[in-house]
Amino acid sequence: MSDKKVRVEIVEEVALICIDNPPVNASGLAVRQGIVAALEEISAAGSIGAVGLYCAGRTFIAGADITEFGKPLQEPGLPGVCDTLENFDTPIVAVIHGTALGGGLETAMGCHARVALPSAKVGLPEVLLGILPGAGGTQRAPRLAGIPNALDLILSGRHVAAQEALEMGVIDRIMEGTPRDVALAAAREVVAGTLATRRTGTLQTAPDDAAIATTLAHVQQKHPQLISPQKCVECVAASTGDLQEGLAFERAAFMECLASPQSKALIYAFFGERAVANIPEKTAQARDIGSLGVIGGGTMGSGISTAALMAGLPVTLIEVTQEALARGVATITSNLEGAVKRGKMGAAARDAALARLTASTEMQSLSEVDLVVEAVFENMEIKKEIFGKLDGICKEGAVLASNTSYLDINEIAAMTGRPQDVLGLHFFSPAHIMKLLEVVAGENTAPQVVATGFALAKKLRKVAVRAGVCDGFIGNRILGYYLKAASYLVLDGAHPDQVDRALEGFGFAMGPHRVGDLAGLDIGYMTRKRLAATRPPEERYSGAIADQLSENGWNGRKSGKGYFVYDGRETLENPDLNAIIAEARAKAGITPRDFSVAEIVERYMTAMISEAARVVEDGIALRPVDVDVVFLMGYGFPRFRGGPLHYADTIGAAELVRRIEAYAEEDAHYWQVPDLLRKMAADGTTFADLNKGK
Ligand code: 3HC
């Protein structure tokens, strides 16, 4: 087998071009050069009636090679390659299998016909990377599929199944077979005249001013901070005129997006989600997980059960009483129903999932499961008791996991005679929807058991991040710290609504007070009570306002009232909140002052970054990127800012140290410069540097 990334094979009157650039056939320089060379070779061969272009391996071209972004462009560029394909004298048919994404679909649209295998998907996901289809996609997609379909593809970035792509007009036919066989057959059909070909660029886009105007208004309202969605719409609007002018317009917009900090952050997030799999235990053999036990049928336990059932695993759910068990089963059933409604599964798959569920009040029913997740009330004594029992019940080699959000995994593991089999699997609520899983490695957890946590995450289609043991692990430890900054802001003079709006303006989906109301204020209340004895006397108490809300029984959305009042879908002001705030300020002897939006964001983000730096410094997170992925996937951190530590690099360690030192003049206990940040400020390193080589 040749090691060339692009090969030509002549079969009688047709030529086949095979692209072979594992793992995903990204169109890097060698592929682009190879396609151009292949076309020259075919021209030179003469008497070829049609060309079939297909890919080896698991997928058609999955896009431009993202690792080349930010480096000087080496010719031929992808737009030029697509033009060369389109202008080639002999008709070319692209044969799509796997996923034709971004530059991959653009390459196919540069060809003269597109055939897909039934399982293939196509998409233009560039917007998710803060860019836009920059190799003719914004010009050719509307020519093939019309403006509304093109806008849908380009702005959603979704993967469209072959049948839908056919209906849209993006592809011309669905054929079964191996990619090579289909390429050969399709090219022969082109020669025979039974598969029509045309140059996409010669088609005329039908204008649709109404669709453009509505979509533009929608993206401006939904993503006011994002550059690329708006640029995408403008490019599609430019597709109704001359092709070359449209392509030039697209090129300029693409370069502008690519140069933006937003695309750098989004591309960092894309690679970050994959980089977190690089753990010290990655070569350890994961144990086979063929079945799961879940203890606790509350929101978390039911969500975890749902996720496992949806991934095809049998689940045994344990609760103490028949009533609690029935509630758990009802929640799982309704979660699965929701998945059917969202189009995630069909009715038959739902029934099969429910058939995999066993419900029991006997812990003994867990004797044969491969992995148990304990998801009961956050109470150390109860958890210890459960793990003691599990030790006597579970088979040898079973993995014993706790879904605790804060508690010490080592203390829990010590209740068993097999601490090597114990780890934390911290799911995020709703566990069947949220994609993050913190895999918490205790001091005695075996490497195979950590690897099993990662393998389980993959099975559940989640992203696992490795965390060490401390109160709150990566995410909740940092959260616990910066929420105090939010509370201090309110105690010192800001209003919760003002704080929320400032942070929503920064890009968070919801501000901390709205999130608190959604999650339930009782959680924080109980945590503060649990930690009260360990709170150092010099720490300024931050919980006075939230405590009062909980003591009034106002625990947020579920009680209809918290920082805000909830009336159906409406969020209204809580008329009693100002009095509670005033009382807390008076008790603490605070004279309130005004805060600007900028100062709110600055203090909140500096707090988040400080604790995140300490989490890296303490080795709780392996690298800065692990913290960033936790925040992007579990805490609604704005993806276009890349995560707290990617964002920190845009501020710089020296400035962060300066800020913390200034704040420390008011509160030297809360605001302390992390050693790591001080060192970074001194030697000029960045968090990006710390990610490298790890
Ligand atoms: N460029 C470079 N590397 C890429 C890549 C790309 N476009 N797409 C995937 N990879 C790498 C991944 O980083 C990963 O590397 P690793 O093994 O070292 O971590 C490896 O390929 C395999 O990827 P996944 O683990 O994601 O494999 P999956 O099978 O789960 O998913 C996929 C495959 C659906 C193709 C997914 O990788 C994906 O969505 N890729 C990105 C697609 C995309 O965004 N394309 C548009 C690119 S921008 C563009 O084309 C610009 C153009 O308009 C000019």
Residues whose N, C-alpha, C, O or C-beta is under 5 A from the ligand:
A	BS01	3HC	P23 V24 A26 A62 G63 A64 D65 I66 T67 T99 L101 G102 G103 P125 E126 L132 P133 G134 A135 R274
